[in-house]
């Protein structure tokens, strides 16, 4: 069994004058992952902070039913459904701190061994989804 | 003159067994930012080169004026003071840090032009880039 996937990020803005696009600002990239491992952490949270601990100890299982063990994460994607931003950070070495709101994902490159993740306390309730990618290096 | 645009992120992974996709992990989001009340949507775009091991302030929204100009040649102002999100890429390896009132509230990293995105809705942030390698950067900031 193998794993493949992709991460696409596409940001585009343009000034408009009537129907004419005058100045275009674009930042995008698309990365294909021909191998590696991913783990997914999902759940519902209230106003309190959520500590996930070492991500290598997630309960996520692959299609064969085997627990996915992750040692070194290289990319993190985080989304929070609530109307007020919520932050995900790495509290071991404070390697990243990023926020999501209204289901819009935040993305960072993040090479670290056995990170400790935490989602901040905040306003309102919502659902979260964290995708952790290991290895690859395109 | 107005601005329109989109931020679209699409993540998909699947365990495969031969030609069969057994388990799919997907996450996606797409947004078309709009004006916020009396404050129009504005963006600023910064590009440049940096050396290795340097820290450089790229955008200080406290000054309310970026060096970026819109298509009419006017300086872009974040009149409401809010940055709703940033997208950042760097050809080497570098971290974008957003500081709000003395606290680093955004910290995302790019390497090899992989685009990092934050959606923090920060008030008057100051953005700096901390590099590990020499390279070129692109920073897109949107807000009001």
Interface residues (C-beta under 8 A of the other chain):
Chain A: X1 X2 X3 X4 X5 X6 X7 X8 X9 X10 X11 X12 X13 X14 X15 X16 X17 X22 X23 X25 X27 X28 X29 X31 X33 X38 X40 X62 X63 X64 X75 X77 X79 X85 X87 X89 X94 X95 X96 X97 X98 X99 X100 X101 X102 X103 X104 X105 X106 X107 X108 X109 X110 X111 X129 X131 X133 X138
Chain B: X1 X2 X3 X4 X5 X6 X7 X8 X9 X10 X11 X12 X13 X14 X15 X16 X17 X22 X23 X25 X27 X28 X29 X31 X43 X45 X70 X71 X72 X85 X87 X89 X93 X95 X104 X105 X106 X107 X108 X109 X110 X111 X112 X113 X114 X115 X116 X117 X118 X119 X120 X121 X138 X140 X142
